Amino acid sequence: MNLEDFDLRNLRVLNLAGNTLKKLEPGCLGNLTSLKALRLDNNRLSDLNGVVSGFLISFGST
């Protein structure tokens, strides 16, 4: 299953926290044109180059 399988043009907030993600492929969020906030805390991501641009990213509370 891929994000392209769904109509997510109006998705504004995506919570991927606590999923033990290790990698997100570059461009994987490119079709989420309305995305404003992305939550990624409690994952094992080390590199987000080419993945994120133009929205707020949260890695946890401060």
C-alpha positions as CSV (number, residue, x, y, z in Angstrom):
1,M,0.0,0.0,0.0
2,N,1.3,3.5,-0.9
3,L,0.2,7.0,-0.2
4,E,-0.6,7.4,-3.9
5,D,-3.4,4.8,-3.4
6,F,-5.4,7.4,-1.4
7,D,-6.8,10.9,-2.1
8,L,-4.9,12.9,0.6
9,R,-4.9,16.3,-1.0
10,N,-6.7,17.9,1.9
11,L,-4.7,16.2,4.7
12,R,-3.3,19.0,7.0
13,V,-1.8,17.1,9.9
14,L,0.0,13.7,9.8
15,N,0.9,11.9,13.0
16,L,3.6,9.2,12.5
17,A,4.8,9.3,16.1
18,G,5.7,6.1,17.9
19,N,6.0,3.9,14.9
20,T,9.7,3.0,15.1
21,L,10.3,4.3,11.6
22,K,13.9,4.1,10.5
23,K,13.6,5.7,7.0
24,L,11.3,7.8,4.9
25,E,12.0,7.8,1.2
26,P,12.8,11.2,-0.4
27,G,9.6,12.7,-2.0
28,C,7.3,10.3,-0.1
29,L,5.2,13.2,1.2
30,G,5.3,15.1,-2.0
31,N,1.6,14.5,-2.9
32,L,0.4,15.9,0.4
33,T,0.0,19.4,-0.9
34,S,-2.1,20.7,2.1
35,L,0.1,19.2,4.8
36,K,1.0,21.8,7.5
37,A,2.2,19.7,10.4
38,L,4.1,16.4,10.6
39,R,4.7,14.6,13.9
40,L,7.7,12.2,14.0
41,D,8.6,11.8,17.6
42,N,9.5,8.4,19.1
43,N,10.9,7.0,15.8
44,R,14.4,6.0,14.7
45,L,14.8,8.5,11.8
46,S,18.3,9.9,11.2
47,D,18.0,11.6,7.8
48,L,15.1,13.6,6.4
49,N,16.9,15.1,3.4
50,G,14.5,15.3,0.5
51,V,11.5,14.2,2.6
52,V,10.3,17.4,4.3
53,S,9.7,20.9,3.1
54,G,7.3,23.7,3.9
55,F,5.6,22.4,7.0
56,L,6.1,22.2,10.8
57,I,7.8,19.1,12.0
58,S,7.5,17.9,15.6
59,F,9.9,15.5,17.2
60,G,8.2,15.7,20.6
61,S,7.3,18.2,23.3
62,T,9.8,20.7,24.7
